[in-house]
Amino acid sequence: MKSIRIKNRIEKLDVGKIVCVGRNYAAHAEELGNEVPAFPLIFLKPASVLIQSGENIIYPDYSNEMHHEVELVLLIGETVKNANNEKA
């Protein structure tokens, strides 16, 4: 199982699942020639896609196209179920 270390924290955290939101930035979707949906797409990625700071990015040998993006990670530190807007 992959684990990550959060900046300024000692312990490592196991990565369970990665839930992604895509096509939420219309200009980027248009730049790539993709359809801009009415609502962002929700999809999953395996923990194996994570790399640590300083690790090499592996370029697939079947493609010459690589897009650079910045990802925001939200760590949910407690169980949340049926939360109202304030709790969420």
Order of alpha helices (4+ residues) and beta strands (2+ residues): beta-beta-beta-alpha-beta
